[in-house]
Amino acid sequence: MVCHSAAYTPISTFAYLFNVAVFFFVAGYFFKDENLEKPLLFFRKKVVRLYVPWVLYGLAFVLLHNTFLEFGIIAYDFYQKTAIAPYSFTDIIYKCLDVLTFFKWKEPLLAPLWFLFGLFSGFCVFYSLSWIAKKISPKHFEILRASLIFLTMLLGFSGNAFDLPFSILYRPMVISGLIFLGKLYNIFSDRIKLSPVIALLCLVELIVFTAIDYRINIGGMKFGNPFLFLIISCSGCYMLLTLSRFIHSKWKGVTIVLDYIGRNTLTIMALHYISFKLVMLLQIWIYDYPVKYLAYYPIVPENISHWWIVYTIAGVGIPILLSGIYHVFQTKVTTILR
């Protein structure tokens, strides 16, 4: 969230260093090796949790595309550097088909949902290598899996760095390594002590990399030096693990709030860009900006030193509010139908 709400600032650079890696790390932490015995069940669950939300949000935003364009909510594709055109009826049909074609198309305001494909494809690589290691040598399973994933991750770094063919494979290859780091922490968590001193050193390290403008963007396939990538990812995960344990032990109320936010991560991910538009309207009113500023992506690039806080609050709060309203409505409908 902060990567987007604090765009154009060092805060965003800092968060991009490790924030996405943490998501994959956590996914690996909760992976159970028992899943290797039931591949069809495992991937069915992943389809339900990752592909289905992609389809629902994707279809909704395709159908709203022309409405967003008419109201000036979108106007320019800052990735493709072209004006966004309205969809004809035929375009809508084809875009909807593309959405259904397994993570093929996303609307500009749904760009953060690349994570769903990243997680799904990363799990495909991680699971496949784990399954192969298990079949080849159950006795030396962990060592063989670690070797396979390490080599695969290096191939992903190398292929991306040298712009080799099959570029679509390189990001999931790298992500599989991050998932495995989470799995390793799960295995050895009893032996890894979370020290506030080490966490502080990790923070200092991340600040130094931010100060020299070192950039990592997993979504944009900017990994930098593989060795530094792993160090930075591990440092960010260690720092957040230490911080989360401290918060959990000291402030139960904060833990409950953060847990609730975490349970709504997908909704926040899908709707925070559109929620930012309300903050943009407020800025347009306060600073008398042109109305066309509403189409900026992801935020208005002026007076950003403090507005990122407002963007963050809106980007988290509004999707959670909408999610709460939806669940209340769903509960009432279910009660009436019964």
N, C-alpha and C positions, 0 to 999 in steps of 0.2 A: 504494500500500500504506500509506504513512505517513498519508495522508489518513484512512484508516479506523482504523488501529491507534492513532493519536494523536487520535482524535475528541474533541471538547470542549476541545481545547488550542490555543494559538496555533500550534503546530507544524503542525497539520492545516490551519489557515487559510493558513499560509505555503505549504504544499505544493499546496493547491487552486488557488493563484494561477496556477500554470503547468504542473503535472505532466501533466495530460491534453493540454494544447496540445502538449507535447513529443512525445507519441505520434503525433499527426496530422502534426506537423512532420517527424518521421522517416519516416513513410509517404510524404509528398510528396518527401522527399529521394531515396528509392529508386525513384520513379516514372520510367519511361523513356517518352519521347514516341513511341518506336517502337510502343508499345502502342496508339496511336491508329489504327494501320493494321489492328489485329486486335481489334475490340471484343468479339466473341463469345468469343474465347480469354481475353481479359482478365477479363471478368465471370464466365466459367466458373471461373477460378482463384479469384476472390473468393468465389464461392458455396462452393467446396470449403473454403477457408481460414476463412471467417467464418460462413456459414450452417450448414454441416454440424456444426461444434463446438457452435453454439447449439442445434441439434436434439438432439444426443447428450446434452449436459449437461441440457438442458431436460427431455427425456423422463425421464432418470434421477431428477432432483429432483422431478418430478411424482409419479413412482411411490414415492418415498421420503417424500413429504409427510406422510402419516399416521403413519409411523414417527417422523419428526422431532417431530411434534406429541405423540405418545404419550410420548416420552422427554423432553419439555420443552425440546427444542432450539429450537423456535419456539413462540410463543404469541400474540404481538401484532404486528400490522402497524403499524409506527411511521410509515409514510407515509400510509396510509389512516386511521390512528387507530381501528382496530377489532380485535376479537379474531379470530384466525385459526381458521377452522372446518375440521373434517376433511372430506375429499373422499369423496363416495359413488362407486360404480362409474361412474355416469353422469358425475359431475364429472370423474373421471380421464380418461374418454374425450374429453370436451369440452376439457379442459386440454391433453391431448396433441395434439388437432387444432389448438388455438390455437398451440402451440409450432411446429407444422409450417407454420402460416400466416405465414410469413416475419416472424419477430421480433415476433410479437404478444403472447406471454405469457412471463413469467419468474417463477420462484419467489422468495420473499423473500431466500433465501441466495444467489441468483444475480444480485442487483441490479447488481453490477459489470459484468455482461456486456452492459449497455446499450451499452458501448463497441463491441461488434461491429456493432450496428446503426448506431451513430454513424459508424463508419469506412466501412461499406458505403454508407450513404446519402450521406455526404460525398464519397466517391469517385464516386458516381453523378452528383452535381452537378458536381464538378471535371472528370470525364472528359467529360461532355456539353458543357460550355462549351469545353473544350479542343478537342474534336472539331469543334464548330461554328466556332470561330475558325480552325481548320486548313482547313476546307472553304471558308470565306468568303474568306480571304486568306492563302494560304501564305507570301507575301512578308512580310506584317506580322503574322505569326502571334503572336509573343510579346507585342507591344503590344496587339493585339486581345484576346488571352486575359487579359492582366493587367487590362484595362479591364472586361471582362465579369465576371470573378471579383470585382473590387473592388466593382462596382455590386451584384452579387448578395449579397456579404457585407453591404453597407450596408442592402440590403432586408431581409436576415435580422435584423440588429440592430433596424431600425425596426419590422418586423412584430412582433418579440418585445416590444419596449419598449411599443408601443401596443396590444398584445394584439389584433392584427388576425386575421381568419380564416386558415385553412390553417396553423395553428401548428406542425403536424408538419414543415413545410418549413423553418422558420427555423433550427433547429439545424444541419441538414446544409448550409444555405447559409453559415453562419458557419464550420463545419468545413472547407468547401471552401477558404475563404481561408487557414486554417491549413495545409492540405495544400499550397496554392500557395506559402506562405512557405518550406516545406521544399524545394520544387522550385526556387524562386529562389535559395536558398542553394547548392543543388547547381550551378546555372548560374554563380554568381558567387563560389564558395568560394575561388577563387584570388586574388580581389581583396579578400576580407574576412579581415583578420588577427585572430587570436584572442589578445587581450591580457589577461594576468592582472589588470592594473590596471582595465581596463574591466569585466572579469568581477566584480571586487570591488565596483565601483560598482553593477553590476546587483544584486549580493547586498544591498548597503545599501539600494537602492531597494525591493527586495522586502520587506526587514525593516521599512522605514518603512510600506509599505502594510499589512503585517501588524499593526504597532503601532496603526494607526488603524482596525483591524478592517475593512479593505476586502475584500470577499468576491467571489470568482468561482467558479462551479460550472457547468461546461459541461454536465454530465449533468443538472443541475437547471435548465438554461437561465437561469442567472443570469450575464449577461455584463457588467453594469455599463456604464460609459461606453465606447463603441466605441473611442475614441482611447486611453484608458487600457488597455483590454483588449489592444489590439495592442502597446502599449509593454511591458506586463507580460509578455505571451506571448513577445515577441522577447527581452526581458531574461532570462527563464528559460531559453530555448533557448540563448542566447549563453553564459550562465553554465555550463550543463551541457556544452555543446560544448567549452568551454575546460577544464573540469574533466576531462572524459573524455580529451581529448588529453594532458593532463598525466599522468593515471594510466597511459595507454597507453605513454607515453615513459619513465616512471619505475618502474612496478611491473607487470611482465608477468604475474606470478602473479595479481594482483588483476584484471587485464584478462581473464584466462582464466575466473576465477570469475564475473565480471560478465557475460561473454559467455554462459556456460552458463545463468545465471539468466535472461538476456534471451531465450534460446531456449525457455525454459519459461514465458514471460510469460502465455500463454493459460491454462495449467494453474493457475498462481498466481492469476490473476484469477478463475477459476471456483471454486477450492477454498479460498481464504484465509479466507472467512467461516466455513466449517465447521471449519477448522483453529483459528480463534480459540476455538472451544468448549472445546478442551483446556486453553487458558490460563484460561478462565473456571472450569473445574473445579478447577484449581490454586488460583485465588483463593478459590473457595468453601471449599476445604479449609483454606487458610491463615487466612482472615479469619472463618471460620465464617458465611459468608453463607447465606441461604436458598437451597435448590436451585433455586427459581424464577428466580434470577439468571442461570441458564444461558440463558434465553430473551432476555436483553438483546441489543440490536442497535445498533451492531455489536460494542461491547465493554461491559464493566461500567463504568458511569460513576462509579466511586469509586476512590480511590488510583491515579489515572491518570498522575501526574506522571512515573513511571518504568516503569510496566507496559507502556507503548506499545512499549518496546524488546523486551520478551518477546513481545508480540503480533506484532511485525514479524518476529522470528526464526522464530516458529512459522508465520506466514502465508506465509513464503517457503520455509522448510526442509521443512515437512511435504508440501506439494504436490510439491516437487522429489523428495523421497524416494519418494513414491507413483509419480511419473512414472518414476523409475529402476527401481523394482520392476516396473512394467508393461513397460518396455522389455526388462528381463532375461527376464521371463516370455514376452514376445512372441518374443524371439530363440530361446529354448529350444523353444517350440512350433514355430516355423518350421524349426528344425534337425531336430526329430523327424519333422515331416511330409515333409521332404526324404529 
